[in-house]
Amino acid sequence: MGNTDQRGTAWHYRAEQQGEENNHYTGPIPVADVERRLFNWNAVSRRVSVEVAADVATMTHLDEQGVPMRWKVIEDKQAICRDDTEHLMGIFSPGYQMHAYREWLVSTVADILDDDLSISSAGLLRGGAVAWVEVSVPESITTPEGVVFRPNLLATTSFDGPIATTFKRTITDVVCDNTRSAALAESGETFKVRHSRNSRARLGAAREALALVHTIADDFTREVQQLCGTPVTHTEWLRFLETYVPRVRNGMALTGRAETLADKKRYMLNRLYRHDQRVAPWAGTAHGVIQAINTYEHHEGTVRGTTGSERNMLRTVAGDFAKIDRHALNTLTRVLG
C-alpha cells in the first residue's frame, strides 16, 4: 500500500504483522520495490503426470501399500508453477500462454507513470497465482455531495485460470476504503487479454488502455451527482430490503437458518444505512443505498477460508463488487419505478 501520508493506512493494516520491511509506504510505491518484493520469481511450465499401475519391469516407485506404480506423462496438459517454491498455481492445455507479472503488470503500468500518477498498491493472492498493480492519483477528490474518492486503474492477471489479464477503472471510496465501479449501470471501461498464443500482439493495446485512468474522476463525479439526486423514501428503502433480501423464495417463506440469515443481513444493512458514518450521511438517496450494500459486502459479510483483505481483493480483481453494485442499483430502480 502506498501514499499513506495522504491516505492513512489500509483498514486491514496491523502493525504487529509487519516483518523486517513495512508493507505500507508513506509515498508512492517504487516500481523497483514491486519487482523486488513481489515479482522476484518466474512462472514456469512443468510436465503433468498421473500415477498408474505398473509391474516390476516398468515401475518407478511403490505406493503406500507397496504396490508397483509408475508416472505417466499427460501430454496435453501443463502445470504452471513458481520457480522459487514450485508451488502449483494452475493446470492448463499446451496452448495456454503465461503473462509474466513483470512484463504485463509492472512494465505496462510503468509506461504511464508521471507526476500525477503513481503505484498505490500491489500484491499477490492465492500463493502468487493472482497478482495486481494499481495506479492512482496521490490526492483524493471530493464531490459537491461530500463523497471523497480516489480514481484508480487496476492491472491484474493470474496463473490459475479464472482471471484473464485485465486493465480496468475502479474507484476507492476514501471514507470506508471500499472499491466501487466507475460506471454502475454499464460494464465499465475494461480491457481484457486472454492467455492465448496471440495474446502478446495485444500488449501495446493494453498500454493504451491504461490511459483511461485520467477519465475516471469526471465520470464518477457525474455518477455520484445522479445517485445523490435520486431520492429514496423510508418506505422505498424498506421495499428495497424486502426485494434485495427476500423472506420468501419460490413462493415459500424462509424458515430456520435461512430465515435467520436473511433477518440478520436486513438488520445489518439497515444499521449501516441509518447509523454508520460510511453510509448514513447519504441515507435517503440512491447513493446511500448503493453505499450500504457495498460497505456490507466489504466489511460485514461472512469470510470463509481466507482473510477479509484477501477476499476483498480477489472480488475486486474478479469484478464481483461491480456486479454487486449493479445488481443493487437494478433492484432499486425496479422499486422506485
N, C-alpha and C positions, 0 to 999 in steps of 0.2 A: 504494500500500500504506500502511496506517495502523497506529497504535499500536505502532511499532517499539520504543519504550522498554520495553514489556512483553513483546513477542514476538520482537524481533530482526528483522533484515532477511529478505526472502524468499530462498529458495535460489538464485534466478536473479539476485539483485542484483549489479551490477557498478559500483563507484564511478566508474570511468573512462568509463562510458556516460552519466553524469548530465550534463545540459546546464545552462542557467542556473538552472533550478529543479528541485530534487531530486524524484524521484517517490515517495520514501518519507517518511512523516510520523511524527514521534515520538509524536503523539497521534492522536485521531480525524481523519478527513479532512473538512474543512468542506464543506457542501453547495455553497456558492458556488464553491469551487475545482473541484469536479466539473463544474459547469456551465461555468466559465470555461476550464478546461484541456482538457476532453474534448468537451463538447457545445455549443460556441460556434458551431455551424453548423446548417443545416437540411437535411433531406432534401426534395427537390423532384421532381415528376413532369415528365419530358421526353417529347416525341414520339419514336417509333421509326421509322426509315426504312431501306429497303434500296436498294442501288444496282442499277438496271436499265438495259437498253439503251435508247437514245433516238436521235432524228435531230437534225439541226441546229436544227430549229424548237422542239423540246421539251427539248433538253439543258440541263443545269445546270452541267456540267463535263466535262472529258476524263479518262479513266482513264490509268493509267501507260503504256498503249500508244498513247494519243492517240485512243481511240475515244470518240465521244459517249455520255454516260451521264446519267441523271437520278436524283434521290432520290424514291422512292415511299414515302409515309407509310403505316405499318401501323396501321390504326385500332383494332384490337382488342388492342393492346399498349401498355404504357407503361414507360419506363425510370425507375428511381429513382436519382437522382444526388445528390452533395453539392453544395450551392450555393457552397461556397468553392473547391473544386478541380475540380468537375464529374466527379469520379471515379464511374464507373458501378458501382453496387452490385448491381443486380438488374433483371430484366425480367419484368413480370407482366401479367395481364389488367387491364382497366379497373376491375374490382371490388375489386382489392387496396387495402386501407386501411393507410396508413402509421401506425405507432405511434411518435410523436416521442419521442426519448430523454428530453428534459427533462420531458415530461408523464408518460410511462408508467414511467420508471425513477426519476428524481430526485424528482418530486412525490409519487408514491405512497410511496416509501421515506421521504421527509422527514416524512410524516404520522405515522409510528410511532416516530421517534427520541425518546429520552428519556435520563435519566441512566444507564440500564443498557444502552442500545443506541446504536451509532454506525456510521457508514460505515467499513468496514475495508478495502475495496478497490473499485476501479472501473477500467474500461478499455475500450479499443476493439480490435477484431480485424478482420482482413481489410480493412484500409484504411478502417475505420469502418462496414463492413457489419454487424458484430456488436458489441453492447455489453453490459456488465453493471455492476450496482452491488450490492455485497454488504454486508449489515448483520450485525453480530455483537456479542457482549458483550466488554468490554475484557479481563476476566480469564479465563484458561484454567481448566478443570475437570479434576480428577484422580480417576479411579475407584479403588476399593479394589484393583483388579488392577494399578494403576500406569500405566494408559493416560491420557495427558494430551491433552485435546481442547478444541476451541472450537466451539460451535454457531453456525451462520450461517443467514441466509436470503438466497438469491440471486435477484435480479431480472434478467432478461435478455430481449433481443429482437433482431431482426435486420431488415435490409433486403435480404437476398439469398436468402430463401426457406426454407431448411431448418428454421430455428428459430422456432417460434411464441413470442409473448410469454409468458414462463414465470416463475412465482414458486415456488421450491421450497426445501426444507430440505436443508442439507448440513452436513457435519462436517469440520473441519480437524484432522488428526492432527498435533499440535504437534511431535512428535519428528522428523517427516520432511516436514512441510508438504504432506502428501498430502490429497486430497479423498476423503471416504467418504460413503456414503449413511447417512441416519438410520434406515433400515428395510431391512435387507439382503434379507429374504425377501419383501418386498412391493414394490409400485411406488413406495411412499413418498408423502409429502404433497406433491403438486404441483398447481398451479393454472395452467391454460393458457388463453390467449385468442388465437384465430386472427385473422389480418389480413383480416377480412371487414367488410362495410358495417355490421353490427350490433355490432361489437366494442366501441364506445365505451360501450354500455349495460352492459358488464361491468367497467368501470373501478372502480366502487365495490366490487364483489365482490373485485376484486384487492387493494384496500386492506385488506379484512377478512382475506384470505388471508395477508397479511404478518404478522399477529399470531401465526402459527404458530411464529415463532422462539422464543417463550417455552416451547414444549412439547418442544423437541428434546433438552435435556440429560437429562431423565429417561428418554426413550425410548432414547437411545444408551447410557446407563449400563446399562440393563437388557440391551441387546443385547450389550455387552461382557461382562457377567457371564455370560450364557448361552454365548457363544463361548469364553470362558476356562474355563468349567466343562465343556466338551466335550473330552475327552482324544483325542489323536491319537498313536498309537504310531509308532515308526520304520518299521515295516512298512507301516502305513497311509499314512504320508507318501510312501513310495516308490510304493505303489499309486496314490496321488493323482497323482503326477508321470506315471506310465505312462498314466493316463487323461486328464489335462489336456493333456499334451504327448505324444501317442502317436507311436510309431515305425512304426506300421502304419496305413495308410488304405485303405479299401475292400478289405481282405484282402491288400494288397500292402505289403511292407516298404519304408520310405522309402530312397531312395538319393541319392547325390550331394549337391547343395546343400541339398535339403530335409532330408536326414538330418543334415547338418552344423548347420543352423539349429536343428533340434529338440534336438540334443545340447547346443548352446550355451545354449539357453533353459533346459533342465533344469539344467545346471551353474550358471547364474546364479541360478535360483530356489533351488537347494539351498544355494548360498553365502549368499544373503540369509537363508534360514531358519535356517541353523546358526551364522553368524558375524557378521551385520550387526546393530548395536545398535538399528536401527529395527525389527527383526523378531525377532531371536534371543531376547530376554527372554521371549517368549511361544511359543517353539517347544514342540511337544508339546501344543498346543491348537488348536482351530479358529480362534481369533483369530490365532494365528501364521500359519496357512495363508493366511487372507484377507489379512493384512498383507503377506506375501511377494508375493502376486500383485499387490496394489495398489501396493506400492513398486516392483516391477519395471516395471509399466506406466507409472508416473510418471517414473522416473529411469533405467531401464536399456534400455527398448525403443528401436528404431531410429527416428530422426526424419528425415523427408524433406520438403523443400520449405518448411520453416518452422523456427522456433526451438523448443526444448523447452518454454519457458514458454508460447508461444502455442499449441502443440499441446495442452498440458495444459489450458489454459483453454478451448479450443474443445471438448475432450472433456468438461470439467466442465459447460459450459452446455448441451451436447447430451445430457447424461445418460449418456455412454458409460461412465464409471467405475462408476456404479451397476449397469449391465448386466454389466460385467466381474466385479464383486464377487458379484453374484447368481449368475452362471454358475459361479464358483469354489465358492461355497457349495453349489450344487446338485450339482456334481461330487463335492465332499467328502461330502455327505450320502449319495450313492449308494455311495461307497467304504465309509463307515462302516456303512451299512445291510446 
